[in-house]
Amino acid sequence: MESSVSCPWCGNDMRLEQRVCPSCLHEVLPWHLEGIDEDGAPERNTLLADADLLSAEESGDTANDSGAAHAGTLSVDEIASMTLEELLAASFICGRCGSRECSVNEAAMNGTGLSRLFDFDYIHLMYTSCEECGKVEWYDSEVLRRKTPEEMSRLLAKLFSDKNKGVTGMNRRRFHEYGLKVGRMKTGPLNSIADVPGVSAGHVTLLSEGDDQPVVRTGVTAILPHQGNLFREKAAAASYVINGFGKTAGLIQVDELGTLEGPVMLTNTFGVSAAAEGALRYMMEQDDGIGGEAGSINIVTGECNDSYLNDMRGLHVRPEHAVEAIRLAKEAWEQRRPVGEGAVGAGTGMVCFGWKGGIGTSSRAVAAAGREYHIGVLVLTNFGSGVDLSILGEPIGQLLARNEADDRKEDGSVIIVVATDLPLDSRQLKRVAKRAAFGLGRTGSIAHHGSGDIVIAFSNGMLTPHDPEQDLLAVQVVREDGPLISECFRAAADATEEAVYSSLFAGTDMSGRSGREVHAFPVDRVIGRFEARSAF
């Protein structure tokens, strides 16, 4: 039965089943009708407000909470005298790396189509960006500014408390930092996809919940093949489908033309269209010819199903999040920030082998023609049955107790992005992409029926101009009758394997929808297994 209601924003009649008011284009959900603020507008339980996740009124914490870090050192009078930007900067502790340095910015987002489900012209969003690891957290500035100094004191103490370290997984070491090594090849200096010159990644993480509100555990990750004009200078590219139970967009043209002409976007399954729209808007903003005299553009977007923890039906990923992820990827390159791993960006709500998965990355150095090149891998892990997990050949999954997340119905998926500065053409890249499957298999994956296991490979060592000046183009490619191409295969397999392990080692405990919980991988219990091994 349809329910006729008055839109709480504009007052016009609409059907609740529509979800979006046809007059003002606001999203209208049942909890929007439950309260009106002092300005006559609905109380905004926005899904982007991390402040509502830890409401001071509900927490019961006092202003003198002994667990507070920066926030606990600020008096109520000091809080009353500071701007919101100053408060966030003074209280900040990164929930991923533990850094206390951040930048604080405010954005008023706008758009059309799906991006208008929330009125971004009205709602101003504030975000902190960690100067060390680049993790971004979003807040609804209107919600925060309505807090009294006393309420803000309790809220900041809760948000940035040192006692949250055990929950957020602060300062967890990477896989290789335990002395563990995959294969015999040398890693790049960063042991990440960012070792490939010009390649960078950015994450936007969406975390929110509250009484009668959906639980949001999702995000967007953007990978830039190089720092120039991606459309005008197209990177050679290819894809390989290990198992095709996936909804990745843009791969048909990649395999037909052998090029990539924009960023690679990663998100949840139902966020593909929004992420693609955001990337498209960004690219059109950078190049007026796109959609006009220069023709159309192909946006590649990969996905995994994060619905075990995340309210995926809520369509919480918006085009603006994709734009911001791309901007952060550019900023990461300029500031030489490391690639975030674990529950960040698209990896926020992902589960791997029954443990908290997400983003992982690794790289290998390859010598050719008297210089050093790199093959880097970034994975989005959301796959595997716990009992199958294997680490460096050890049947770790059989030694660990089963957990609730291992009983989820979905088979999951994995997206593997392989980048290199070696001059590999599309055909050669597809050969390299196939070898990523070997690295994936070493971890215990069997590519379950419902698992969308996709490899996307590109080279910024072979760029094709959008408007070549000559009919015949001279290109330089890696020879294939010697050991060099085999070393590329080995690098892709080894880096993929280690990237999967890194996503597990960076994982953090996380609760999600329907009261579900996914635990961080028990690193300390597993490390002892390897102490006697020669690889340690």
LINJO-V862325 format. One record per pair of residues at least 6 apart in sequence whose ideal C-beta (glycine too) atoms are under 6 Angstrom apart, sorted by the first residue. I is the first residue (numbers start at 1). J is the second residue. Records with the same first field share a line. If there is no record, write none. Layout:
I = J / J
//
This chain:
2 = 15 / 17
3 = 16
5 = 16
7 = 14 / 21 / 28
8 = 32 / 33 / 42
9 = 24 / 26
10 = 23 / 24
12 = 23
14 = 21
20 = 27
21 = 28
25 = 116
26 = 119
27 = 117
31 = 45 / 212
32 = 42
35 = 43
37 = 43
45 = 210 / 213
46 = 140
47 = 208 / 216 / 316
48 = 125 / 138
49 = 139 / 140 / 143
50 = 137 / 139 / 207
51 = 139 / 143 / 144
52 = 210
53 = 208 / 209
54 = 158 / 159
56 = 151 / 154 / 155
59 = 158
61 = 154 / 158
63 = 153 / 154
65 = 157
67 = 161 / 162 / 163
68 = 157 / 161
69 = 93 / 160 / 162
70 = 90 / 91
71 = 91 / 156 / 157 / 160
72 = 157
76 = 149 / 150 / 153
79 = 149 / 152 / 153
80 = 149
84 = 144 / 145
85 = 104
88 = 104 / 128
89 = 104
91 = 156 / 160
92 = 102 / 128
93 = 100 / 160
94 = 130 / 135
95 = 168
96 = 133 / 135
97 = 132 / 133
98 = 170 / 171
99 = 130 / 132
101 = 131
102 = 128 / 129 / 130 / 131
103 = 129
104 = 128
105 = 127
106 = 124 / 126
107 = 125
108 = 124
109 = 120 / 320
110 = 120 / 121
111 = 319
114 = 274
115 = 318 / 319
124 = 141
125 = 138
126 = 139 / 141
127 = 136 / 138
128 = 137
129 = 136
133 = 338 / 340
134 = 332 / 337 / 340
135 = 340 / 344
136 = 204
167 = 509
168 = 508
169 = 508 / 520
172 = 506
174 = 502
175 = 501 / 502 / 505
176 = 191
178 = 527
179 = 536
181 = 535
182 = 494 / 497 / 498
183 = 494
185 = 364 / 491 / 494
186 = 365
187 = 363
188 = 195 / 363 / 365 / 374
191 = 362 / 363
192 = 339 / 361 / 363
193 = 199 / 361 / 376 / 378 / 419
194 = 200 / 339
195 = 363 / 374 / 376
196 = 374 / 376 / 419 / 420 / 421
197 = 421
198 = 226 / 227 / 460
199 = 419
200 = 224 / 329 / 332 / 333
201 = 223 / 329 / 339
202 = 222 / 325 / 328 / 329 / 332
203 = 221 / 340 / 344 / 345
204 = 219 / 220 / 321 / 324 / 325
205 = 219 / 344 / 345 / 348
206 = 216 / 218 / 219 / 316
208 = 216
209 = 215
214 = 311 / 314
215 = 311 / 512 / 513
216 = 316
217 = 309 / 310 / 348 / 349 / 512
218 = 268 / 306 / 310 / 348 / 349
219 = 345 / 346 / 348
220 = 267 / 275 / 317 / 321 / 322 / 325 / 345 / 346
221 = 266 / 345 / 346
222 = 263 / 265 / 325 / 326 / 329
223 = 264 / 417
224 = 263 / 329
225 = 235 / 260 / 458 / 460
226 = 460
227 = 333
230 = 262
231 = 261 / 287 / 297
232 = 466
233 = 463
234 = 259 / 261 / 464
235 = 260 / 458 / 460
236 = 425 / 426 / 459 / 462
237 = 254 / 259 / 260 / 458
238 = 426 / 429 / 430 / 433 / 457
239 = 251 / 254 / 255 / 456
240 = 430 / 433 / 434 / 455
241 = 454
242 = 437 / 447 / 453
243 = 447 / 451 / 453
245 = 450 / 451 / 452
246 = 413 / 452 / 454
247 = 269 / 272 / 303
248 = 302 / 454
249 = 272 / 276 / 301
250 = 298 / 299 / 300
253 = 298
258 = 426
259 = 464
260 = 458
261 = 297 / 298
262 = 279 / 283 / 297 / 299
263 = 279 / 326
264 = 300 / 417 / 456
265 = 275 / 279 / 301 / 322
266 = 302 / 346 / 380 / 415
267 = 275 / 303 / 317 / 346
268 = 306 / 312
269 = 303 / 305
270 = 312 / 315
271 = 317
272 = 301 / 303
274 = 317 / 318 / 319
275 = 301 / 322
276 = 299 / 301
277 = 319
278 = 319 / 322 / 323
279 = 299 / 322
280 = 299
281 = 319
282 = 323 / 326
283 = 290 / 297
284 = 290
290 = 297
302 = 415
304 = 350 / 380 / 382 / 413
305 = 410
306 = 349 / 350
308 = 351 / 408
309 = 349 / 512
310 = 349
311 = 513
339 = 361
341 = 359 / 360 / 502 / 506
342 = 358 / 506 / 507
343 = 358 / 508
344 = 359
346 = 380
347 = 358 / 359 / 380
350 = 357 / 358 / 382
351 = 357 / 405 / 518
352 = 381 / 384 / 504
353 = 384 / 386 / 389
354 = 386 / 403 / 405 / 406
355 = 504 / 507 / 521
356 = 507 / 508 / 510 / 518 / 520
357 = 381 / 382 / 503
358 = 503
359 = 503
360 = 379 / 499 / 500 / 502 / 503
361 = 378 / 499
362 = 377 / 495 / 498 / 499
363 = 374 / 376 / 495
364 = 375 / 491 / 494 / 495
365 = 372 / 374
366 = 373 / 487 / 491
368 = 484
373 = 421 / 422
375 = 420 / 491 / 492
376 = 419
377 = 418 / 495 / 496 / 499
378 = 417
379 = 416 / 499 / 500
380 = 415
381 = 414 / 500 / 503
382 = 412 / 413
383 = 412 / 413 / 414 / 445 / 451
384 = 444 / 445
386 = 397 / 406
387 = 397 / 398
388 = 397 / 444
389 = 396 / 397 / 444
390 = 444
394 = 529
396 = 526
405 = 518
411 = 448 / 450 / 451
412 = 451
413 = 451 / 452
414 = 453
415 = 454
416 = 436 / 455 / 496
417 = 456
418 = 433 / 436 / 457 / 492
419 = 458
420 = 459
421 = 460 / 461
422 = 461 / 478
423 = 461 / 462 / 476 / 477
424 = 459 / 478
425 = 477
429 = 457
432 = 457 / 488 / 492
433 = 455 / 457
435 = 489 / 492 / 493
436 = 455 / 492 / 496
438 = 493
439 = 493 / 496 / 497
440 = 496
442 = 497
443 = 497 / 500
447 = 453
478 = 484 / 485
504 = 521
505 = 523
507 = 520 / 521
508 = 520
509 = 519 / 520
510 = 518
511 = 517
530 = 536
//
